[in-house]
Amino acid sequence: MAKIDKSNLTKEEWHKLREERKKEKDANQLRKAMSKSGTFSKDAKNYILCLKHGTKYNCDYVNKLYKGVSKNCTIPFEFVCLTEDARGIHEDIKILPLPDNLEGWWCKPYIFSNDLPLNGTILYMDLDVIIADNIDKLFTWQPGRWCTVRDFTRAMQPRWQKYNSSIVRFEKGDLDFVWTDFDKDRKSIQRRYFGDQDWLYAATHQVKGAMLYPDSWIQSWKWEVRTEPRNFRPGGIRGARKLARVDNNARPRVECCVTVFHGDPNPEHCEDKWVVDNWHKL
């Protein structure tokens, strides 16, 4: 890029121009890297994909995730939601139908299906996450490779290497076998594996293992960000429990761009100040 004479620009104009140039540079680097890896085509797009099924999460979770990534991603993307119920979802979100013979977390293998009418890089995100900072690096890191998160059991067992499927990036069609193998033997797989992320690890780690995002980029809110004890208030119902003590000093570390609310509490039931400011008020 040609050097710019900033002597005639205000501070605000210079910062805006610098951000635009950075965005263009990152996009060019991503295209070049993916072209070399054979995964880029002129019609390819970047997608952020989420999955809403049943009644566990309502449309607010989809819309808040959309708002969060829109504020924190400078790379052009299309936001897509796989669901059987699109009521209340923001009109700018592309809706894809979810097969009606899937339930619970076992809907998730379908995100890898080659049948999805998408073409390009897919960044899948669970609904129970909060975007903490710019997520461009989740697209640009290790282009052409599929990436996911080291499971948060790492907080108790530092050498833990299995996957957490809250954040997964892949090229459309690259992991189609995760879906087709599951679809051919659903009952047996559901009996042998605790959930979708255990199946994802079993299906891929020996034949097409993931690149694991740096742990500091994607953090468990209750196990890695909070410092207060993570016990719950008595009498709560699983899925709607609240933590016994509010932690108003908890903040994601500087390099963290996504916080994950696996299990309880869900964001709507968390009263920590940062969560209130960055999810409840979104």
Phi, psi and chi 1 to 4 in degrees:
 res  aa     phi    psi   chi1   chi2   chi3   chi4
   1 MET       -  142.9  -66.8 -177.5 -178.8      -
   2 ALA   -69.0  145.8      -      -      -      -
   3 LYS   -70.1  141.6 -171.5  174.9 -179.2  179.4
   4 ILE  -106.6  135.9  -66.3  175.9      -      -
   5 ASP   -82.9  109.4  179.2    6.4      -      -
   6 LYS   -94.8    7.0   60.7  179.9 -179.1  179.6
   7 SER   -64.9  -27.2   60.6      -      -      -
   8 ASN   -98.5    8.7  -65.8  -37.7      -      -
   9 LEU  -105.0  146.3  -59.9  174.8      -      -
  10 THR   -75.2  166.7   64.9      -      -      -
  11 LYS   -59.7  -41.4 -175.6  177.6  179.8  179.3
  12 GLU   -66.4  -42.0  -68.9   73.4   18.6      -
  13 GLU   -63.9  -39.8  -70.5  171.8  -24.0      -
  14 TRP   -66.5  -42.9  166.0 -118.9      -      -
  15 HIS   -63.0  -41.0  -76.8  -51.2      -      -
  16 LYS   -64.7  -45.0 -178.6  178.3  179.9 -179.7
  17 LEU   -64.6  -39.7 -177.5   58.0      -      -
  18 ARG   -63.2  -40.7 -172.7  172.6   60.0  179.0
  19 GLU   -64.7  -40.2  -73.4  -60.2  -47.2      -
  20 GLU   -64.1  -40.6  -69.8  174.9  -10.1      -
  21 ARG   -68.2  -37.9  -73.9  166.7   65.9   84.8
  22 LYS   -63.0  -42.9 -177.5 -180.0 -177.7  -60.9
  23 LYS   -59.7  -45.1  177.5  179.5  176.4 -179.3
  24 GLU   -65.2  -40.7 -177.7 -179.4   -7.2      -
  25 LYS   -63.6  -45.4 -179.4 -179.8  178.2 -179.1
  26 ASP   -62.1  -41.9  -72.1  -15.1      -      -
  27 ALA   -64.2  -41.2      -      -      -      -
  28 ASN   -64.8  -41.6  -73.2  -23.9      -      -
  29 GLN   -63.4  -39.4  -72.0  177.7  -19.3      -
  30 LEU   -65.2  -43.5 -179.3   60.4      -      -
  31 ARG   -62.8  -42.8  -76.5 -167.2  -68.0  -91.8
  32 LYS   -63.9  -45.4  -72.4  178.5 -178.7  178.0
  33 ALA   -64.2  -41.2      -      -      -      -
  34 MET   -72.7  -30.8  -66.1 -178.1   68.2      -
  35 SER   -63.8  -42.0  179.2      -      -      -
  36 LYS   -65.1  -34.1  -71.3  179.3 -179.2  178.9
  37 SER   -83.9   -4.8   67.5      -      -      -
  38 GLY    80.9   13.3      -      -      -      -
  39 THR  -106.1    1.8   59.4      -      -      -
  40 PHE  -108.2  137.6  178.8   79.3      -      -
  41 SER  -134.6  160.4   71.2      -      -      -
  42 LYS   -62.9  -23.0   65.4  178.5 -178.2  178.8
  43 ASP   -94.3   -1.1  -62.4  -37.6      -      -
  44 ALA   -69.1  147.1      -      -      -      -
  45 LYS  -126.0  169.8  -66.6 -177.6  178.7 -179.5
  46 ASN  -103.2  131.7  -63.9  -49.8      -      -
  47 TYR  -122.3  142.7  -59.1   92.9      -      -
  48 ILE  -109.5  120.0  -67.6  176.7      -      -
  49 LEU  -114.7  135.7  174.9   66.8      -      -
  50 CYS  -130.4  170.3   67.9      -      -      -
  51 LEU  -134.5  120.9  171.8   62.9      -      -
  52 LYS  -121.1  119.2  174.8 -175.3  172.6  -64.8
  53 HIS  -138.8  146.6   55.8   87.4      -      -
  54 GLY    64.9 -150.0      -      -      -      -
  55 THR  -117.6    6.7   57.7      -      -      -
  56 LYS   -61.2  -43.1 -176.7  176.2 -178.1  179.8
  57 TYR  -122.3  132.2  -59.8  109.9      -      -
  58 ASN   -91.3 -176.2   60.2   29.4      -      -
  59 CYS   -63.6  -23.9   60.8      -      -      -
  60 ASP   -58.9  -37.5  -76.8  -12.7      -      -
  61 TYR   -63.9  -40.2  -83.3   84.4      -      -
  62 VAL   -65.7  -47.6  179.9      -      -      -
  63 ASN   -66.4  -37.8  -64.5  -23.1      -      -
  64 LYS   -69.4  -37.0  -73.4  178.1 -175.9  -72.8
  65 LEU   -63.7  -42.4 -179.8   59.7      -      -
  66 TYR   -59.8  -45.3  174.3   61.4      -      -
  67 LYS   -63.4  -41.8  -69.8  178.3 -177.1  177.9
  68 GLY   -63.4  -45.1      -      -      -      -
  69 VAL   -74.0  -32.0  -61.5      -      -      -
  70 SER   -63.3  -34.2  -64.0      -      -      -
  71 LYS   -79.4  -17.8  -69.9  171.5   57.9  178.0
  72 ASN  -129.4   28.4  -69.7  -76.1      -      -
  73 CYS  -141.8  122.0 -172.9      -      -      -
  74 THR   -98.4   -6.5   66.5      -      -      -
  75 ILE   -84.6  131.3  -66.3  173.0      -      -
  76 PRO   -56.9  134.9  -23.5   34.2      -      -
  77 PHE  -147.9  161.5   67.7   87.7      -      -
  78 GLU  -114.3  130.5 -176.6  172.7    5.0      -
  79 PHE   -92.9  128.7 -164.2   98.3      -      -
  80 VAL  -129.7  139.1 -178.4      -      -      -
  81 CYS  -124.9  124.4 -179.3      -      -      -
  82 LEU   -87.9  120.2  -92.2  168.6      -      -
  83 THR  -161.3  159.7 -174.0      -      -      -
  84 GLU  -100.4   -2.6   81.0  -72.3    0.0      -
  85 ASP  -144.6  101.4 -178.6    5.5      -      -
  86 ALA   -94.7    6.8      -      -      -      -
  87 ARG   -60.6  130.9  -70.2  176.2  -63.5  178.2
  88 GLY    83.4   -3.9      -      -      -      -
  89 ILE   -80.4  139.6  -67.1  177.8      -      -
  90 HIS   -51.6  138.9 -165.9  -76.4      -      -
  91 GLU   -64.6  -20.7   61.1 -178.2    5.5      -
  92 ASP   -84.8   -0.7  -69.2  -21.4      -      -
  93 ILE   -93.7  127.5  -63.6  173.7      -      -
  94 LYS   -75.4  129.9  179.4 -177.9  177.9   68.4
  95 ILE  -102.9  129.6  -57.4  -62.5      -      -
  96 LEU  -117.3  138.2  -65.9 -179.2      -      -
  97 PRO   -71.8  137.9   26.4  -34.1      -      -
  98 LEU   -94.7  131.3 -175.0   66.4      -      -
  99 PRO   -53.7  142.5  -26.8   35.8      -      -
 100 ASP   -85.3    3.3   58.4    9.9      -      -
 101 ASN  -108.3   23.6   55.9   -7.0      -      -
 102 LEU  -120.1  147.4  -61.6  171.1      -      -
 103 GLU  -137.8  150.4  -64.7 -178.1   -3.7      -
 104 GLY    55.2 -147.0      -      -      -      -
 105 TRP   -69.0   -9.8   53.3   35.1      -      -
 106 TRP   -78.5    1.9  -69.2  110.4      -      -
 107 CYS   -72.6  -25.6  -65.6      -      -      -
 108 LYS   -66.5  -34.2 -157.9  179.5  -69.5 -173.7
 109 PRO   -54.8  -23.7  -29.7   37.3      -      -
 110 TYR   -67.0  -20.3 -174.0   68.3      -      -
 111 ILE   -62.5  -21.7   71.2  173.6      -      -
 112 PHE   -90.4   -2.2  -57.0  110.1      -      -
 113 SER   -64.4  136.6  173.3      -      -      -
 114 ASN   -69.3  -10.3 -154.6   30.7      -      -
 115 ASP   -75.4  -16.4  -67.0  -21.9      -      -
 116 LEU   -62.7  129.4  -92.1   61.2      -      -
 117 PRO   -78.1   57.8   31.2  -36.1      -      -
 118 LEU  -125.3  158.8  -51.6  175.6      -      -
 119 ASN  -145.5  103.8  174.5   37.3      -      -
 120 GLY   143.1 -147.8      -      -      -      -
 121 THR   -94.5  128.6  -57.9      -      -      -
 122 ILE  -112.1  123.8  -61.9  170.7      -      -
 123 LEU  -108.5  103.4  177.0   59.5      -      -
 124 TYR   -86.1  138.9  169.4   82.0      -      -
 125 MET  -134.9  133.9  -68.5 -173.5  168.3      -
 126 ASP   -64.5  159.3  -86.0   -8.8      -      -
 127 LEU   -76.2  -24.6  -67.9  177.1      -      -
 128 ASP   -90.4   50.4   55.9  -10.9      -      -
 129 VAL  -127.2  159.7  -52.5      -      -      -
 130 ILE  -125.3  129.7  -59.9  178.4      -      -
 131 ILE   -76.5  124.6  -52.1  -58.1      -      -
 132 ALA  -102.4  -23.8      -      -      -      -
 133 ASP  -165.8 -176.1 -154.8  -15.8      -      -
 134 ASN   -56.3  132.0 -174.3  -80.4      -      -
 135 ILE  -106.9   11.4   62.8  167.9      -      -
 136 ASP   -51.7  -38.7  -70.1    3.4      -      -
 137 LYS   -64.4  -21.4   58.8 -169.8  177.6 -175.9
 138 LEU   -70.0  -23.3  -59.0 -176.2      -      -
 139 PHE   -87.8  -41.8  -83.9  112.9      -      -
 140 THR   -86.4  -20.7   59.2      -      -      -
 141 TRP   -71.7  132.2 -169.2   71.9      -      -
 142 GLN    49.5   58.1  -63.8  -68.9  -26.6      -
 143 PRO   -58.9  141.3   21.9  -33.5      -      -
 144 GLY    86.8  -15.1      -      -      -      -
 145 ARG   -98.3  155.5  -59.0  -69.7  -60.8  -88.6
 146 TRP   -93.5  141.9   83.0  -86.0      -      -
 147 CYS  -130.7  148.1  -52.5      -      -      -
 148 THR  -151.6 -166.5 -169.4      -      -      -
 149 VAL  -110.2  139.6 -175.7      -      -      -
 150 ARG   -69.9  130.8 -164.7  162.0   70.5  101.8
 151 ASP   -57.2  148.2 -171.3   62.0      -      -
 152 PHE   -72.9   -2.5  -58.9  116.2      -      -
 153 THR   -57.3  -18.2  -58.8      -      -      -
 154 ARG   -55.5  -25.8   68.4 -162.5 -172.4 -163.6
 155 ALA   -64.7  -29.1      -      -      -      -
 156 MET  -102.6  -30.3  -74.6   75.1   72.7      -
 157 GLN  -126.0   91.9  -59.6 -176.4   40.4      -
 158 PRO   -55.8  -25.3  -26.8   36.1      -      -
 159 ARG   -90.5    3.9  -64.2 -174.9  179.0 -179.1
 160 TRP   -59.9  130.8 -166.7 -100.9      -      -
 161 GLN  -119.9   -3.6  -68.0  -61.4  -49.2      -
 162 LYS   -71.2  167.5  -69.8 -170.9  176.1 -178.5
 163 TYR   -93.7  152.2  -53.8  153.4      -      -
 164 ASN  -114.3  128.6 -178.2  -77.9      -      -
 165 SER   -93.9   21.5   59.7      -      -      -
 166 SER   -68.7  -31.4   56.1      -      -      -
 167 ILE  -132.7  121.7  -52.9  -70.8      -      -
 168 VAL  -140.7  129.9 -172.4      -      -      -
 169 ARG  -118.1  134.5 -167.6 -159.0   74.2 -152.6
 170 PHE  -158.2  164.2   56.8   99.0      -      -
 171 GLU   -88.1  138.8  -58.7  -56.4  -48.0      -
 172 LYS   -53.7  127.4 -171.4  -82.5 -178.8   78.0
 173 GLY    90.6  -16.2      -      -      -      -
 174 ASP   -66.8  -30.6 -163.7   33.7      -      -
 175 LEU  -117.5   29.7  -63.8  175.3      -      -
 176 ASP   -56.0  -31.9  179.3   61.0      -      -
 177 PHE   -64.0  -25.5   65.5   93.5      -      -
 178 VAL   -61.9  -38.1  174.3      -      -      -
 179 TRP   -78.5  -49.1  161.5 -111.5      -      -
 180 THR   -65.3  -39.2   54.7      -      -      -
 181 ASP   -66.2  -38.6  -71.3   -5.3      -      -
 182 PHE   -64.9  -45.0  169.1   75.6      -      -
 183 ASP   -63.5  -29.8 -165.3   33.8      -      -
 184 LYS   -77.6  -20.0  -71.4 -175.4  -67.7 -172.0
 185 ASP  -144.1   45.9 -163.4   18.4      -      -
 186 ARG   -57.0  -51.7  -64.4 -171.7 -168.0 -172.8
 187 LYS   -60.9  -42.9  -70.6 -175.5  178.3  179.6
 188 SER   -66.4  -43.3  174.7      -      -      -
 189 ILE   -66.0  -42.5  -70.9  171.3      -      -
 190 GLN   -65.4  -28.5  -70.7  174.2  -23.1      -
 191 ARG   -77.2  -33.7 -174.4  171.0   59.8 -108.8
 192 ARG   -89.1  -23.0  -72.4 -176.3  -72.3  132.2
 193 TYR  -120.7  142.9  -62.9   99.4      -      -
 194 PHE   -65.8  -36.9  177.3   69.2      -      -
 195 GLY  -164.2 -175.7      -      -      -      -
 196 ASP   -62.0  -36.1   67.9  -79.3      -      -
 197 GLN   -73.8  -28.4   62.7 -169.9   30.4      -
 198 ASP   -68.0  -38.0  -71.3  -15.2      -      -
 199 TRP   -67.2  -41.4  164.0 -118.9      -      -
 200 LEU   -58.6  -43.6  177.0   61.9      -      -
 201 TYR   -65.1  -47.2 -179.5   80.4      -      -
 202 ALA   -62.4  -38.1      -      -      -      -
 203 ALA   -75.2  -23.9      -      -      -      -
 204 THR  -118.1  -29.5   61.8      -      -      -
 205 HIS   -64.5  -25.0   80.4  -78.7      -      -
 206 GLN   -93.7  -23.3  -70.4 -174.2  -23.1      -
 207 VAL  -109.3  -28.3  -64.0      -      -      -
 208 LYS  -157.0   65.8 -159.4  178.2 -175.5   69.6
 209 GLY   -64.2  153.5      -      -      -      -
 210 ALA   -83.1  155.2      -      -      -      -
 211 MET   -85.4  128.3  -66.8  -65.5  -64.1      -
 212 LEU   -92.3  123.7  -63.1  176.0      -      -
 213 TYR   -56.7  147.5  -76.5  122.2      -      -
 214 PRO   -52.7  134.6  -28.2   36.4      -      -
 215 ASP   -54.0  -36.3  -67.9  -10.1      -      -
 216 SER   -70.7  -15.0   60.4      -      -      -
 217 TRP   -77.9  -34.2  -70.7    6.3      -      -
 218 ILE  -131.0  114.4  -59.2  162.2      -      -
 219 GLN  -122.9  144.7  -63.3  -97.6  -72.4      -
 220 SER   -72.2  125.6  161.7      -      -      -
 221 TRP   -63.7  -48.2 -179.8 -100.7      -      -
 222 LYS   -80.3  -26.1   65.0 -177.9  176.3 -175.7
 223 TRP  -100.8  -25.5  -71.4   -6.1      -      -
 224 GLU  -122.6  -20.5  -64.5  176.5  -46.1      -
 225 VAL   -98.9  -49.6  178.7      -      -      -
 226 ARG   -67.0  150.3  -80.2  174.7   51.2   95.7
 227 THR  -110.7  -18.6   56.9      -      -      -
 228 GLU   -73.0  156.6  -68.4  -73.6  -10.7      -
 229 PRO   -55.2  148.3  -24.9   35.0      -      -
 230 ARG  -102.6   22.0   56.6  177.6 -178.2  -98.1
 231 ASN   -74.4  157.9   53.5  -55.5      -      -
 232 PHE  -102.8  158.3  -63.6   99.8      -      -
 233 ARG   -63.9  142.3  -65.3  178.2 -170.8  173.9
 234 PRO   -66.8  149.3   22.3  -32.4      -      -
 235 GLY    86.3    0.6      -      -      -      -
 236 GLY   -75.6  155.9      -      -      -      -
 237 ILE   -97.9  134.0  -60.1  172.9      -      -
 238 ARG   -53.9  131.5 -175.0  176.0  -65.5  -84.7
 239 GLY   100.2  -17.1      -      -      -      -
 240 ALA  -136.5   21.1      -      -      -      -
 241 ARG   -77.2  150.5  -68.1 -178.2  -66.9  177.8
 242 LYS  -114.7  148.8  -65.5 -175.9  177.1 -177.5
 243 LEU   -69.0  146.8  -67.6  160.9      -      -
 244 ALA   -65.3  -34.9      -      -      -      -
 245 ARG  -125.0  135.8  -65.1  174.7   64.9  176.9
 246 VAL   -79.2  137.9  173.6      -      -      -
 247 ASP  -115.0   93.5 -171.2  -16.9      -      -
 248 ASN   -84.0   -1.5  -74.8  -27.3      -      -
 249 ASN   -99.9   -6.8  -66.0  -44.8      -      -
 250 ALA   -70.0  131.3      -      -      -      -
 251 ARG  -143.1  139.6  -61.5  -75.2 -172.5  -78.9
 252 PRO   -62.7  147.4  -17.7   30.0      -      -
 253 ARG   -66.2  161.6   55.7 -160.4  -58.6  175.7
 254 VAL   -55.1  -42.0  172.8      -      -      -
 255 GLU   -82.4   -5.4   60.9  -91.4   39.5      -
 256 CYS   -77.3  127.9  176.2      -      -      -
 257 CYS  -111.2  -15.1   61.5      -      -      -
 258 VAL  -140.2  132.4 -178.9      -      -      -
 259 THR  -108.7  140.2   58.7      -      -      -
 260 VAL  -115.8  134.6 -179.7      -      -      -
 261 PHE  -112.3   67.7  -70.2   71.9      -      -
 262 HIS   -73.4  143.9   51.1   98.4      -      -
 263 GLY    63.4 -140.7      -      -      -      -
 264 ASP  -101.6  151.3  -76.0  -40.2      -      -
 265 PRO   -83.7  154.5   34.6  -36.4      -      -
 266 ASN   -76.7  159.2  -76.7  -49.7      -      -
 267 PRO   -51.4  -38.9  -30.6   37.1      -      -
 268 GLU   -67.0  -18.7   66.5  178.5  -56.3      -
 269 HIS  -106.4    6.5  -59.5  124.6      -      -
 270 CYS   -99.7  128.5 -174.7      -      -      -
 271 GLU  -106.0    7.9  -61.3  169.9  -21.2      -
 272 ASP   -62.7  141.4  -62.5  -22.4      -      -
 273 LYS   -56.1  -44.2 -175.4  179.0 -174.2  -55.3
 274 TRP   -61.2  -38.3 -173.9   88.1      -      -
 275 VAL   -68.2  -42.4  176.6      -      -      -
 276 VAL   -59.0  -44.5  171.7      -      -      -
 277 ASP   -71.3  -31.1  -69.6  -17.8      -      -
 278 ASN  -109.6   -1.6  -69.9  -85.0      -      -
 279 TRP  -132.3  -55.4 -165.5   87.7      -      -
 280 HIS   -60.2  -38.4  -68.7  -99.3      -      -
 281 LYS   -91.4    1.3  -65.5 -179.3  179.4  179.2
 282 LEU   -70.5      - -166.1   62.4      -      -
